[in-house]
Amino acid sequence: MKILARIALLLAIVAVSTTSLRAGNGQGTETEQAKSDAPKSVTPEVQTAAWAVKWWQPRHDQKLADLKKMEQVDLLMVGDSITQGWEGRGKNVWAEYYVPRNAFNIGFSGDRTENVLWRLQHDAVKGISPKLAVVMIGTNNTGHRQDPAEETAAGIKAIIAELQKQLPKTKILLLAIFPRGAKTDDPLRKLNAEINEIIADFADDQKVYFLDINSEFLDDDGTLPRSVMPDLLHPQEAGYATWAKAMDPTIAKLMGE
């Protein structure tokens, strides 16, 4: 309960900052203080990684153009490189499971929670009303900065709130962040597990649902095989097939199929 209260406080700080900025009411000092108190995970920001800046904004712009061409979007995928990978290693699985469902992918490699927030606030879901949005984000908060679990969870909570604001009719399926690292004692694996323990409580089973399929990727002793994720982070094609199969009953139910 203390962790959830801390998350609520972090989001309240961000709300104060955002409200003051929009109001333009001369409270610059208070706004800057609120911004400085807010962790990076909940402060919308463009991707600034040197390896990503050349393609990140063009990809965002292209996704906006692609979205306008979509006659209908029933299923939305939101996330980072693991989600973007449906366009690469997972493209054949995507064609089988998600093209028939009028799915649209807004996964961006390297994204942390704050980058997803920025994209959502800059028209990433404008003009659509999917039946379901699948969200998995946070492993880059873990890997890039090793953010405390509660701060990453607060960023995820902010993404859910933004989606609910912009897509009020859309159900949200929040996935546990996938395992990373070979063994259960890997520090980043343990940090992701801490985040998952927090975000599981975000589900209300009415508009927001939580699904943990991580055991599907692991051996009985908890080892993450390189045959599933060669770099111990990103699935290969068989990993995407495992993901789709494990998630499919829940997606079918939530989409009313």
Secondary structure, 3 states (H helix, E strand, C coil): CHHHHHHHHHHHHHHHHHHHHHHCCCCHHHHHHHHHHCCHHHCCCCCCCCCCHHHHHHHHHHHHHHHHHCCCCCEEEEECHHHHHHHCCCHHHHHHHCHHHCEEEEECCCCCHHHHHHHHCCCCCCCCCCCEEEEECCHHHHHHHCCCHHHHHHHHHHHHHHHHHHCCCCEEEEECCCCCCCCCCCHHHHHHHHHHHHHHHHCCCCCEEEECCHHHHCCCCCCCCCCCCCCCCCCCHHHHHHHHHHHHHHHHHHCCC
